[in-house]
Each structure stands twice: as structure tokens, then as C-alpha cells.
């Protein structure tokens, strides 16, 4: 069966342009609770430098394409940053594709590269004067990583509360749960845990939705799709191309409740999530209504989003339509891909950045006390992102001035017919983007200043954010479809003061994903951050919290709201270094 999608492309472009022109309330400085002068970035060189090759991250993604335009080959891969060996630095998990259907692959990885997912250990060395030597070693074999099927994404979290990060990978086919044994190796416990969802899954997140101290698991599913039922689609001008999501029906997402005994129960329908679903591509767990319970935002491709608000009784209600986060500014469903939650305006609640299709422009939902307003155009996001199709994205304070910026990675989903040919069969290339926060009021597209790595045109998908070299700023790991991995090391953030926090539980010494941090500066202003490993697109992030202090050299006061609702405070913490805060050891306010 053939499908032409000129109507989709034309309609999407029109909807995107209408959204770009839609009237919005012009933001006023008084909307931000902590307005401040924006500090310049005083650095003559590149803000980010790609050090993947120099540090030993030798990996090329294989999408397995044979010319049949199978859906999964243009969807992945995701990527993960996680400390699997508890040595204090971030290791790298890279998701791999593989053959799809019959025929010879048009884009093969290097012959010396082994098949399957790869785990790279970070062998960071810190010398005298703080000099750092960053080096990665492929430990896939010795760690016992035996991936199967076609990889899409990765999530990380300590599901069994033993203090060691476990790995969950989403796949085209059964997903996979890898339990960290704590000795440098992993065991495949998919069957034992009951988490091997067999569909086409992309995002996943670990979060403790019922506040029982055990991490539960949400899996976002995309389409009810198989190679056997693949339909051939065509571009408007005639050539074969990838299908839009409307061609295949969506597949229900999955919510797994952690029983605390090493197994999970599928509570999707019991929790109320089985009634509404779409082609899920992005997920971010955060407390969107500030009631102390973790909620869930699901970004869907060309269907309305879900904002699952925790009812505190084991169930959720979708408030996306009522609270303004289901559609774009014109009331039209958009092709939402990646998503991240963060407090960009420093007013104490979680805002949303969502990447979308070329002609639609990325969306900035500003959280106004639980209600969301699409402020994409008024804040400088919409127009700059219109030419791009975004996937991975994340909030990060590039220069540690105290304001969250954005990095979004891009790559189209339909062929660029001018570039398409035998030498370029995967012609979906685009540049990535950097948006700098101007004091919570608007964003500037500063891509041209960010470095040579942002002049590259690749098919970027997953992006993970974390401090790979432990120097106090956020680096970016980018996974490219049918291309090499990129490690963009931040060269500017360490020039300002910062405080780094790892938030762990007791007696379970695991990262307390979802914990909320308020850092009160000596001048009385506050910065809010969240311990999270999810967000972006099919990727796992550094769970530590980095808060930029700008030029302030004084010790801030730190208040932590733990996932169980307990609030504790710390004072006299050291700055320009990492400190571990353990639940139960702070002062009750």
C-alpha cells in the first residue's frame, strides 16, 4: 500500500507559520521572581569542543537501512550518561541499531566496530592544579552487556536500591532491563522484572510516583509497527520516503510499579494511563503543580500531549488540555519529539521546552502556577527554530550565570531531495542549535558563537547532558543516526562560580530522582533545580545538580524537597566543588 503525505507537510508548515504569528503576551520583567543582569560570556574560543575521538569514544551508529525506508531506522538512537561503577565520574552508554528486513545495508559501520550497544568507562584523571585528562575505555564485553534487537533509547536508575545504577533500554522489539551487579558487570533481568515491553518503545524514565522509596518505570511507546506490515510512503515529488506517524496507529504507553522485590507490576490501566495515549517520543517526570508528588509529561508526535497529574492515590489524570500543554498556540497538535522540564525563569516552577518538526518551531511552555502558556514566539524560540526538526534537547546553564539555556539537536524526518543520492542515502542532515537565556525574559540564538561542532550538519537524535570531566559545567553527548557520536565539552562554564550537588537517599544510597533543590544566593535570590536523569529524547542524563552562581563567591543556603515530601536545609556548603547531600542529614526548616 502506498501513502503520499503532501497534505501533511503542507498542513504542518501552515500550522507552524500560523503558530509563529499567533499573538502572545509579551513577557514582562516582573514575571520573573529573580531578574538580574545577564553576564557576558568572555571567551574568545569555541564554547563547546568535540572531544569524542580524542577521548576514545569511537562509535558509529548503524541504522541498518536498505532503501526500504523502515520507520525505526530514522528514529534512533538515544544515548546515556551514568556512573555505573560509582567512581564519581560519568560513563557512556551508546545505543546501537542493526539490520532491518532483507537486503544489504547502505550505510555500514566501520568493519572493526563490534555489533550491539556499547558501554564506555570514564577513566578521568585529575592532576595537580586541577588539570584533567579525559579518556574512555570500551568495557562492553567485560561488563557483560549483551544487547539484543534494534536499540532506540536508554534510561538509568537504581531500581533495586542497592546503590548501583541499573540500565533500561528501549528497543524495536522487546525492551531490556540490565541489573548492575556492583562488580562491574550487568545481568539481563528483563524476564524476571517483567519489563520486556515488546513494542516500538522510544522514551523511558524511572521515577517514584507513589513515594514508597522504590523507583517505578514509565515506558513511552510510539507506533504499532512491524516490518511485516510496513507501508511504503512517498514524498510530494514522487520518490520513496519515510512515513508520517498517521500511517500506523499509536501504541499504549506502559507504567510499571516497582514491587520492591525485584519485580514490576504493569499498572497502566489501573493508574488511568491506558485510556489516552499517542505516539510517544519524549517524557519528563517532574512536580508540575508543586504539590510534592511527581507528575509526568508525555510529548506525542502529531497528536495531543499528555500531562499526567499525580492524584496521590496511585492514579493519574491527564490535564494537558485543561492546563494548556496539549497543543500549540493555535490549538493544533504538533509533531513533538524531545522534551525537558526546567525552571528557566527562576520563579520556582517547572517550564517545558519541546522540539518539533520543520515549519512548526520548537515550543516553550511557561508554567504559570500550574497553567501553561505557549510563549515560544514572544521569548525568541519560535522563529529561530522554524527551519529545523528537533529531537534531543535539554536545559543547561552553559556559562553558570544562574540562568538555564537550551541546546537542541536536529535532523529532519523526510529526505532532502537536493542532497539525496547514492553517496548520501540518509539525507536528513541539519545543524544543531544553542539558545542563550537573557535573564528569564527571552532567548537569543547563539549557535554561530558556540563553536565549530555546531557548524556540522548531521542527523542528530539523542542528547544527554552532564559534567563529564567534573569541572563544574555541563557537557553534551550527542548521538547521530547513521553517524559518529559527539562529545561536546563545555569550555566556558568553569569560569564562574558554581555548586554541585549529588542527592542520595538513606538507607538506600541511590540518586533521589525527582528531588527539588532551592539554592538561595547571598543576595537573597533563588535558583531551583531538579535531580533528574530523564528528558531530552530517548536519553539518560547526569542525575547530579549543577547550579551556576555567577560572580557570587559566597556560600549559598540549600533547601532540598525530597521525593517523599520531606524538606531539609544545608548551610556553609563549599562552592566550586561537588557535595553529596544525604536524606535525613539536613536540618528541618
Buried (B, 14 or more C-beta within 10 A) or exposed (E): EEBEBEEBBEEBBBBBBBBBEBEBEEBEEEBBBBBBEBBEBEEEEBBBBBBBEEBBBBBBBBBBBBEBBBBBBBBBBBBBBBBBBEEEBBBBBBBBBBBBBEEEBBBEBEEEBEEBBBBBBBBBEEEEEEEBEBBBEBBBEEBBBBBBBBBBBBBBBBBBBBBBBBBBBBBBBBBBBBBBBEEBBBBBBBEBBBBBBEBBBBBBBBBBBBBBBBBBBBBBBBBBBBBEEBEEBBBBEEEEBBBBBBBBEBBBBBBBBBBEEEBBEBBBEEBBBBEBBBBBBBBBBBBBBBEBBBBBBBBBBBBBBBBBBBEEEEBBBBBBBEBBBBBBBBEBBBBBBBBBBBBBBBBBBBBBBBBBBBBBBBBBBBBBEBBBBBBBBBBBBBEBBBBBBBBBBBBBBBBBBBBBBBBBBBBBBBBEBEEBEEEBBBBBBBBBBBBBBBBBBBBBBBBEBBBEBBEBBBBBBBBBBBBBBBBBBBBBBBBBBBBBBBBBBBBBBBBBBBBBBBBBBEEBBBBBBBBBBBBBBEEEBBBBBBBBBBBBBBBBBBBBBBBBBBEBEEBBBBBBBBBBEBBBBBEEBEBBEBEEBBBEEBEEE
